[in-house]
Amino acid sequence: MSSKELLYIEDALGHAEFLSKQCQDAVNTLQDPQLKAQAQKLVDKNRQIFGRFYALV
């Protein structure tokens, strides 16, 4: 794997982690059960994406 490809994966990992944290903050603060459930789905999806990118390294 080239250094440019590794940088791309590192960048993607950072974005996935950031989005997961943002969604988790929303889960922790939202009161509406439907919105909270949707935010939790986004947390789970971003963790899944993070795991897939991490597996590439």
URKAFEN-V140174 format. One record per residue. N is the residue number from 1. RES is the residue in one small letter. PHI is phi in whole degrees, -180 to 180 (999 if undefined). D_FIRST is the distance of its C-alpha to the first C-alpha in whole Angstrom. Layout:
n->{N;N}
res->{RES;RES}
phi->{PHI;PHI}
d_first->{D_FIRST;D_FIRST}
//
This chain:
n->{1;2;3;4;5;6;7;8;9;10;11;12;13;14;15;16;17;18;19;20;21;22;23;24;25;26;27;28;29;30;31;32;33;34;35;36;37;38;39;40;41;42;43;44;45;46;47;48;49;50;51;52;53;54;55;56;57}
res->{m;s;s;k;e;l;l;y;i;e;d;a;l;g;h;a;e;f;l;s;k;q;c;q;d;a;v;n;t;l;q;d;p;q;l;k;a;q;a;q;k;l;v;d;k;n;r;q;i;f;g;r;f;y;a;l;v}
phi->{999;-77;-66;-67;-66;-64;-64;-62;-64;-60;-64;-64;-61;-63;-66;-64;-66;-61;-64;-63;-66;-64;-67;-65;-61;-65;-58;-72;-110;-70;-103;-68;-60;-69;-66;-62;-65;-65;-63;-66;-61;-67;-60;-62;-65;-68;-66;-64;-62;-57;-62;-68;-67;-63;-64;-73;-87}
d_first->{0;4;7;8;6;7;10;11;11;13;15;15;16;19;20;21;22;25;26;26;28;30;31;32;35;36;37;38;41;41;45;45;44;42;40;39;38;36;34;33;32;30;29;28;26;24;23;22;20;18;18;16;13;14;13;10;9}
//
